[in-house]
Amino acid sequence: MTNASANEFRFNRRSFLGWAGGGLGYLALSHLLALERAAALARPPGAAAHPLAPKPPHFTPRAKAVICLFQHGGPSQMDLFDPKPELNKRDGQDYPGQDLEIHFDKQAGKLLRSPFQFLERGQSGMQMSELLPHTASIADELTLVRSMVTDSVDHESALRIIHTGKFQAGRPAWGSWVIYGLGTERQDLPAYVVLSDPGGLPIDGIRNWSSGWLPAIYQGTQVRSSESPIFNLATPADVPGSARANQLGFLERLNQIHLREHPENSELQARINNYELAARMQTSVTDALDLSRESAQTRKLYGLEHPNAATANYAKRCLMARRLVEQGVRFVQIYLQGQPWDTHDKNAERLKNLCLLTDQPSAALVLDLKQRGLLDSTIVLWTGEFGRLPISQGKDGRDHNRHGFSLWIAGGGFKKGHVHGATDDFGYKAAKDAVRVYDLHATLLHALGLDHNRLTYPHEGRADTLTDSVVSEARVIPELLA
């Protein structure tokens, strides 16, 4: 310690033990700084040193922000997005092929028709289920992919694939890769926001938005739609303002002393700046999420006064997502509690309730972004981890299906009113222009101006990527882009 800092802090037995015990904290800080130093070495020349500062993309981007509406459990494609007349015609018969992969084989039944009518929507004539009247109204804004495939039929591993690019645990979420690659425009708001369900976490919890072995600064920040938005952000009620000001002032003095002793350490300055972000967030987050500033027309568009409380809350989070992107947040995800789309029984009944919950708010988000001139620069992705089987499980359920499922994308340079790919006559397997999750990730990064092969981070002795394209041979799907 320098003479100046020694004069400021005189040691006695108690203070010595306190500082010695705090050594564990310095070890942790040293580890974090080492991770950030590795990230700095991995950055292209000329990129900013601060880990959250805006960074230049690899090429001109089509989009600069993402909103992901994630549907845990596996939405049923043949009941929502992928009409199958042959399936309906052969309802109750045996599945004719021998290739059906069944998760719960003892409950496998006959072919199960969809009880829902499909209609052509918009100028594109895109066919969509009667359960989705609001989403149908934005058909001409959507890229509907009917030929998605993934590598796992189990929820947890399929979730890891759709979120992190591989079924192994501990890898960074693709939102973390986006923040690592591009940084953020706002230093007083989280770069990666997770709008969680007030009822509880989704299956696999916070691992859905973990930064894995990327520095922790790139992980998702969980924001609530009720009570205090950020966990542990507000000053406790029993701590006077003057006491908190003294605490923060003391912490700042310690940080500045340490920085003076290590002026060459640019990562340390970045770390100190990130600690100060929490204090700035106390007002900026509250302002960003203040829905009282929205017009009655906008509130009605989303369904904030919907008689179904769950629908109203989902609407609230969709509107919060728009406000966050509008104010410079790079990546926003919205989750539901548990895995509600996992319709192993009462498939038709549960789909009705889930579409009532999500349909209007999801469509309103796209419409609102378009009205405000934000849709062209914002990717809106609606997806689950896999789809459902064309046969019944039990009386009226559907089992998991990894060989074919549907998702939609709006904005961000993706084609409007476009249907990509197709499944077979029963909706079981992608039969035309299959899109693997790895290809989807590569294409989403491409729309953001990032080359998935060049967005690397040193891990376990090699430059790792989201797509790990050496193994997966991931490729950008140009047919999805305008």
C-alpha positions in Angstrom: 0.0 0.0 0.0 1.3 3.5 -0.8 2.0 6.1 1.9 -1.1 8.1 0.9 -3.3 5.1 1.2 -1.6 4.0 4.5 -2.4 7.4 6.0 -6.0 7.0 5.0 -6.4 3.6 6.6 -4.6 2.8 9.9 -4.4 -0.9 10.8 -5.1 -2.5 14.1 -5.7 -6.2 14.9 -9.4 -6.1 13.9 -8.8 -4.2 10.7 -5.9 -6.5 9.7 -8.2 -9.6 10.1 -10.9 -7.8 8.1 -8.5 -7.0 5.3 -7.0 -10.5 5.4 -10.4 -12.1 5.2 -11.3 -9.9 2.3 -8.4 -11.5 0.4 -10.8 -14.1 -0.8 -12.8 -11.3 -2.5 -9.6 -10.1 -4.2 -9.0 -13.6 -5.4 -12.4 -13.6 -6.9 -11.8 -10.2 -8.4 -8.5 -11.4 -9.8 -10.3 -14.3 -11.4 -13.0 -12.1 -13.0 -10.4 -9.7 -14.3 -8.4 -12.6 -15.8 -11.6 -13.7 -17.7 -12.1 -10.1 -18.9 -8.4 -10.0 -20.0 -9.0 -13.1 -22.1 -12.0 -11.4 -23.6 -9.9 -8.4 -24.4 -7.3 -10.6 -26.2 -10.2 -12.2 -28.2 -11.6 -8.8 -29.3 -10.7 -7.5 -32.8 -8.1 -4.7 -33.0 -9.6 -1.3 -32.2 -12.5 -2.6 -30.1 -13.3 -0.7 -26.9 -11.7 -2.0 -23.7 -14.9 -1.6 -21.6 -16.7 -5.0 -21.8 -20.1 -3.4 -22.4 -19.0 -0.5 -24.6 -20.5 -0.5 -28.1 -18.4 -2.6 -30.5 -18.3 -2.6 -34.2 -20.0 -5.5 -35.9 -18.2 -7.6 -38.5 -20.2 -6.1 -41.3 -23.2 -3.8 -41.8 -26.1 -5.2 -39.7 -29.7 -5.5 -40.6 -30.8 -5.4 -36.9 -29.3 -4.0 -33.7 -31.6 -5.5 -31.0 -33.5 -8.7 -30.3 -36.7 -9.6 -28.4 -37.1 -13.3 -27.9 -40.6 -14.6 -26.8 -39.7 -18.0 -25.6 -42.3 -20.7 -25.3 -41.1 -23.4 -22.9 -42.4 -26.9 -23.5 -42.7 -27.3 -27.2 -45.7 -25.7 -29.0 -47.7 -28.1 -31.3 -46.9 -27.1 -34.9 -49.8 -29.0 -36.5 -52.3 -27.2 -34.3 -50.9 -23.7 -34.7 -48.7 -23.1 -37.8 -48.5 -26.2 -40.0 -51.9 -27.4 -41.4 -52.0 -31.1 -42.3 -55.1 -32.2 -44.3 -53.8 -35.8 -44.6 -53.3 -36.0 -40.8 -56.9 -34.8 -40.3 -58.2 -37.3 -43.0 -56.5 -40.3 -41.3 -57.4 -39.4 -37.8 -57.5 -42.5 -35.6 -55.4 -44.7 -37.9 -51.9 -46.1 -37.3 -49.0 -43.9 -38.3 -47.8 -45.4 -41.6 -44.1 -45.1 -41.2 -41.5 -47.0 -39.1 -39.4 -44.0 -38.1 -41.5 -42.5 -35.4 -39.3 -41.5 -32.4 -41.5 -41.7 -29.3 -40.6 -40.4 -25.9 -43.3 -42.1 -23.9 -43.8 -45.2 -26.0 -46.3 -47.0 -23.6 -48.7 -44.1 -24.1 -48.4 -43.9 -27.9 -51.7 -43.9 -29.7 -53.1 -43.4 -33.2 -52.8 -40.4 -35.5 -54.5 -37.4 -33.9 -56.1 -34.7 -36.1 -56.0 -31.0 -35.2 -59.5 -29.9 -34.0 -58.7 -26.3 -35.1 -59.4 -24.7 -38.4 -56.7 -23.1 -40.5 -57.3 -20.0 -42.6 -55.3 -18.1 -45.2 -54.1 -14.8 -43.7 -52.9 -11.5 -45.2 -51.8 -10.8 -48.7 -49.2 -13.6 -48.4 -52.0 -16.2 -47.8 -50.0 -17.7 -44.9 -52.1 -20.4 -43.2 -52.5 -20.1 -39.5 -54.7 -21.6 -36.8 -57.9 -20.0 -35.6 -56.3 -20.0 -32.1 -54.0 -17.2 -33.3 -56.3 -14.4 -34.7 -53.9 -11.6 -33.6 -50.8 -13.3 -34.8 -52.7 -13.9 -38.1 -53.2 -10.2 -38.4 -49.4 -9.7 -38.7 -48.9 -12.6 -41.1 -47.4 -10.3 -43.7 -44.7 -9.2 -41.3 -43.6 -12.7 -40.4 -41.0 -15.3 -41.6 -42.7 -18.6 -40.6 -40.2 -21.5 -40.5 -42.0 -24.8 -40.6 -39.0 -27.0 -41.0 -37.0 -26.5 -37.8 -35.1 -29.6 -36.4 -33.1 -30.0 -33.2 -30.9 -32.8 -31.8 -32.7 -33.7 -28.6 -36.2 -34.9 -27.6 -35.5 -34.1 -23.9 -36.5 -30.7 -22.5 -33.4 -29.8 -20.7 -30.9 -30.7 -23.4 -33.2 -29.3 -26.1 -33.4 -26.0 -24.1 -29.6 -25.9 -23.9 -29.4 -26.4 -27.7 -31.8 -23.6 -28.5 -30.3 -21.3 -25.9 -26.6 -22.1 -26.1 -25.9 -24.0 -29.3 -25.1 -27.4 -27.7 -26.7 -29.9 -25.3 -23.8 -29.7 -22.8 -24.5 -27.7 -19.7 -22.5 -24.6 -18.8 -22.2 -22.9 -22.2 -23.1 -19.2 -22.8 -26.6 -18.3 -23.9 -26.8 -16.8 -27.4 -27.9 -13.5 -25.8 -24.6 -13.4 -23.9 -22.8 -14.0 -27.2 -24.6 -11.0 -28.8 -23.7 -8.7 -25.9 -20.1 -9.9 -25.9 -19.9 -9.3 -29.7 -21.7 -5.9 -29.9 -21.8 -4.4 -26.4 -24.6 -2.0 -25.6 -25.7 1.6 -26.3 -26.8 2.4 -22.8 -24.4 2.2 -19.8 -27.2 2.9 -17.3 -29.4 0.0 -18.3 -28.6 -3.8 -18.4 -27.5 -4.9 -21.9 -29.3 -8.3 -21.6 -32.7 -8.2 -19.9 -34.8 -11.2 -18.9 -38.5 -10.4 -18.1 -39.4 -13.3 -15.9 -42.9 -14.7 -15.1 -44.2 -13.4 -11.7 -45.4 -16.9 -11.1 -41.9 -18.4 -11.1 -39.0 -19.4 -13.2 -39.1 -21.5 -16.4 -37.7 -25.1 -16.5 -33.9 -25.0 -16.2 -34.2 -21.6 -14.4 -31.4 -19.1 -14.7 -29.3 -21.4 -16.9 -31.6 -20.3 -19.8 -29.8 -16.9 -19.7 -26.4 -17.8 -18.2 -23.2 -16.4 -19.6 -21.5 -19.8 -19.0 -17.8 -19.4 -19.3 -18.0 -15.9 -20.8 -17.4 -13.2 -18.1 -20.4 -12.9 -15.8 -21.0 -9.3 -17.0 -22.6 -10.8 -20.2 -25.3 -12.8 -18.5 -29.0 -11.9 -18.5 -30.3 -9.5 -15.8 -33.6 -10.7 -14.4 -36.2 -8.0 -14.3 -39.6 -8.4 -12.6 -42.9 -7.0 -13.9 -44.2 -6.4 -10.4 -42.7 -4.9 -7.2 -39.1 -3.7 -7.5 -37.9 -4.5 -11.1 -34.3 -5.4 -10.2 -33.5 -7.8 -7.4 -31.5 -6.1 -4.6 -31.4 -2.8 -6.4 -33.3 -0.5 -4.1 -31.8 0.7 -0.8 -33.3 -1.4 2.1 -36.0 0.5 4.0 -34.1 0.4 7.3 -31.0 2.0 5.8 -31.0 5.8 5.9 -30.0 7.6 2.7 -27.1 9.3 4.4 -25.8 5.9 5.6 -26.0 4.4 2.1 -24.3 7.5 0.7 -21.4 7.0 3.2 -21.2 3.3 2.2 -21.0 4.1 -1.5 -18.5 6.9 -0.8 -16.3 4.6 1.2 -16.4 1.9 -1.5 -15.5 4.5 -4.1 -12.4 5.6 -2.1 -11.3 1.9 -1.8 -11.7 1.5 -5.6 -9.8 4.7 -6.4 -6.9 3.8 -4.1 -6.6 0.4 -5.7 -6.8 1.9 -9.2 -4.0 4.4 -8.4 -1.8 1.5 -7.4 -2.5 -0.2 -10.7 -2.9 2.6 -13.3 -2.0 0.2 -16.1 -4.9 -2.1 -15.5 -7.7 -1.0 -17.9 -9.8 -4.0 -16.9 -9.9 -2.7 -13.4 -11.4 0.6 -14.5 -14.0 -1.2 -16.5 -14.9 -3.3 -13.4 -15.2 -0.2 -11.2 -17.5 1.4 -13.9 -19.7 -1.7 -13.8 -20.0 -1.6 -10.0 -21.3 2.0 -10.5 -23.9 0.9 -13.0 -26.1 -0.4 -10.2 -26.4 3.1 -8.7 -27.3 4.6 -12.1 -29.8 1.9 -12.7 -31.9 2.9 -9.6 -33.5 5.7 -11.6 -33.0 4.6 -15.2 -34.6 1.2 -14.9 -37.6 2.7 -13.1 -38.0 5.3 -15.8 -37.6 2.8 -18.7 -40.3 0.5 -17.3 -42.8 3.2 -16.3 -45.9 2.1 -18.3 -48.0 5.0 -17.0 -46.4 7.0 -19.7 -48.1 4.9 -22.4 -51.3 6.0 -24.0 -54.7 4.3 -23.5 -54.6 3.2 -27.1 -51.2 1.4 -26.6 -52.4 -0.2 -23.4 -55.5 -1.5 -25.2 -53.4 -2.8 -28.1 -51.3 -5.0 -25.9 -54.2 -6.1 -23.6 -53.0 -4.6 -20.3 -56.6 -4.5 -19.1 -57.4 -8.0 -20.2 -59.8 -9.9 -17.9 -57.3 -12.8 -17.8 -54.7 -11.7 -15.3 -52.0 -13.9 -16.8 -52.7 -12.4 -20.3 -52.5 -8.9 -18.8 -49.1 -9.7 -17.2 -47.7 -11.1 -20.4 -49.0 -8.0 -22.2 -47.2 -5.9 -19.6 -43.9 -7.7 -20.2 -44.2 -7.4 -24.0 -44.8 -3.6 -23.6 -41.8 -3.5 -21.2 -39.7 -5.2 -23.9 -40.6 -2.6 -26.4 -39.7 0.2 -24.0 -36.4 -1.3 -23.2 -35.4 -1.8 -26.9 -36.6 1.7 -27.6 -34.2 3.0 -25.0 -31.2 1.2 -26.2 -31.2 -2.3 -24.6 -29.7 -4.8 -26.9 -31.3 -8.1 -26.0 -34.6 -8.9 -24.2 -36.2 -12.3 -23.4 -39.6 -13.1 -22.1 -40.3 -16.4 -20.3 -43.3 -18.2 -18.9 -43.4 -20.2 -15.7 -42.5 -23.9 -15.9 -43.0 -25.4 -19.4 -46.7 -24.7 -20.2 -46.5 -25.8 -23.8 -45.7 -29.3 -22.8 -49.1 -30.7 -23.7 -48.9 -34.4 -22.9 -52.6 -34.3 -22.1 -55.5 -32.1 -22.8 -53.6 -30.7 -25.8 -56.5 -28.8 -27.4 -57.8 -27.3 -24.1 -54.3 -26.2 -23.0 -53.5 -24.7 -26.4 -56.6 -22.5 -26.2 -55.5 -21.1 -22.8 -51.9 -20.6 -23.9 -52.9 -18.8 -27.1 -55.3 -16.6 -25.1 -52.3 -15.8 -22.9 -49.7 -15.0 -25.6 -51.4 -14.2 -28.9 -52.6 -10.6 -28.5 -49.5 -9.3 -26.6 -47.1 -11.0 -29.1 -48.8 -9.5 -32.1 -49.1 -6.1 -30.4 -45.4 -6.0 -29.8 -44.7 -6.4 -33.6 -47.3 -3.8 -34.5 -46.1 -1.4 -31.9 -42.5 -1.7 -33.0 -43.6 -1.2 -36.6 -45.6 1.9 -35.8 -42.6 3.4 -34.0 -40.1 2.7 -36.8 -38.3 0.1 -34.7 -39.2 -3.2 -36.3 -36.7 -3.0 -39.1 -33.9 -2.8 -36.5 -35.3 -5.3 -34.1 -35.6 -9.1 -34.4 -38.6 -10.6 -32.7 -38.3 -14.3 -32.4 -41.2 -16.6 -31.2 -40.1 -20.2 -30.5 -40.0 -23.2 -28.2 -37.3 -25.9 -27.9 -39.1 -28.5 -30.2 -42.5 -29.5 -31.4 -45.1 -32.3 -30.9 -45.9 -35.6 -32.5 -48.8 -36.3 -35.0 -50.0 -39.2 -32.9 -51.9 -39.1 -29.6 -50.4 -39.6 -26.2 -53.1 -41.1 -24.0 -56.5 -39.8 -24.9 -55.8 -36.2 -26.1 -52.1 -35.3 -25.6 -49.1 -35.0 -27.9 -45.5 -36.2 -27.1 -42.2 -34.4 -27.9 -40.9 -34.1 -31.5 -37.4 -33.0 -32.4 -37.7 -33.8 -36.2 -40.0 -31.0 -37.1 -41.4 -27.8 -35.5 -42.4 -24.3 -36.3 -41.3 -20.8 -35.2 -41.7 -17.3 -36.5 -39.5 -14.2 -36.8 -40.5 -10.6 -37.5 -38.4 -7.6 -38.4 -34.6 -7.3 -38.3 -34.1 -7.9 -42.0 -36.1 -11.1 -42.3 -38.5 -11.8 -45.2 -42.0 -10.5 -44.7 -45.0 -12.8 -45.4 -42.6 -15.7 -46.1 -43.1 -19.4 -45.3 -39.9 -21.4 -45.3 -39.6 -25.2 -45.5 -42.2 -27.9 -45.0 -42.8 -31.1 -43.0 -44.2 -34.3 -44.3 -47.9 -35.0 -44.7 -48.3 -35.7 -41.0 -46.2 -32.8 -39.6 -43.6 -35.2 -38.1 -40.4 -34.6 -40.0 -38.9 -31.7 -41.9 -39.2 -32.7 -45.6 -38.1 -29.6 -47.4 -35.4 -26.9 -46.5 -34.7 -28.1 -43.0 -33.3 -25.5 -40.6 -31.2 -26.8 -37.7 -30.9 -24.7 -34.5 -27.2 -24.1 -35.4 -28.2 -22.6 -38.7 -30.8 -20.5 -37.0 -28.2 -19.1 -34.6 -25.8 -18.4 -37.5 -28.6 -16.6 -39.4 -29.7 -14.5 -36.4 -26.1 -13.5 -35.7 -25.7 -12.6 -39.4 -28.7 -10.3 -39.2 -27.0 -8.5 -36.3 -23.8 -8.0 -38.3 -21.9 -10.9 -36.6 -20.1 -13.7 -38.4 -20.7 -16.8 -36.3 -17.2 -18.1 -37.3 -15.4 -15.0 -36.2 -17.3 -14.4 -32.9 -14.9 -16.4 -30.8 -13.8 -16.7 -27.2 -10.8 -18.6 -25.8 -12.1 -21.6 -23.9 -10.3 -24.8 -22.9 -7.4 -24.2 -25.3 -9.4 -23.2 -28.4 -11.4 -20.4 -29.9 -15.0 -21.4 -29.2 -18.1 -20.1 -30.8 -21.9 -20.2 -30.4 -22.4 -22.5 -33.3 -19.1 -24.5 -33.0 -19.4 -24.7 -36.8 -16.4 -27.0 -37.1 -18.5 -29.7 -35.6 -22.0 -28.6 -36.6 -21.2 -27.2 -40.0 -23.6 -24.4 -39.2 -24.5 -22.1 -42.1 -26.4 -18.9 -42.6 -29.8 -19.5 -44.3 -30.0 -16.6 -46.9 -33.5 -17.6 -47.9 -34.8 -16.3 -44.6 -33.4 -12.8 -45.1 -34.9 -10.1 -47.2 
